[in-house]
Amino acid sequence: MQESERPEATRAHGTAAEDGADELSSGGVADVELLFDALTVPAMRVEAERVFERAAARGLFGEREAVAVLERRRVAALVAAGDRLHHAGA
């Protein structure tokens, strides 16, 4: 929802979690990736959890997008571990 489409009271008094969930594009894997990154930052964790929960509740992304991000992160971790093992053995 665009800022101009939001009711006046909400525009003036919306929480950061509401604003963050409103700004997520529908079904964006990149949005889920950013939220997962924010969850790893201690200072951002609580707000990121709120945005994540609101976005999921609104259907802005689904299980498929979340699983895709988690799988990509797992593969990246495995590749990095394999590289470390390869370089340690060389």
N, C-alpha and C positions, 0 to 999 in steps of 0.2 A: 504494500500500500504506500503510495507516495505521500509525502508530507502534506501536500495540498488537499489530499483526499481524506485525511484523518480529521475527526471532529476537533473543534478548537480546544476543548478542555484536554483532550489526549495529547494534542500537539504541545501544549504548554507544560503538561505534567506527566508525560509518559516516562516510564522507567527506562534505563539503559537496556534492560533485557527485552522490553517490549519493542524499543526502537531497533535493537539488533535483529530480533526475529522478523520484524516488518521489512528489514532491508535485505534479507536473504532472498535470493532468486529461487523460483520454484524448481525443486529437484536438482539443485546444483551440487555436484560432487565436490567442486572446489570450495563451496561454502562449508560443507561438512569437514573437509580437510582443514580449513582455517579454524573451525570450532575445536577440532581435536588438538590442533597446535595450541590454541588458547588454553585448553584444559591442562596442558603441561606447564603453564606459567603460573606459579603459585599466586602471584598478585591478581591474576585474571580468572582464576579457577571458579570462584563462586559465581561471578557474572556470566562466565562462559557456560556453566552448568544451567543457569536460568535461561539463557538464550537457546541452548541446545534443547532443553525440555519444551520450551514454548514453540520452537520451530517444529519439533517432532509432533507435538500435539496438534499443531495447525496443518500438518501434512505437507510441510514445505520440503521435506525429504523423507524418504522411506528407508526401510531395512536394506534394500538393495544398494542404495548409495552409501550407507554406513558400512556395510559389509565390504563393498568395493574399496573404500578407503582403508579399512583395517587389513584387508588382504594385500593391498599395495604396500602398506607400511611393513607388514610381516615379510614380504618378499624382499623389500629393501634392506631390512635388518639381516635376513639370511644371506643376501649377497655381500653385505658389508662384513659379516662374520666370516664368510668364505674367503673374502679378499684378505682379511687379517690373518687367517690361517695360512693362506698361500704365501703371503709375504713373510710370515714368521718362519715358515719351513724353507724358504729360499736362501 
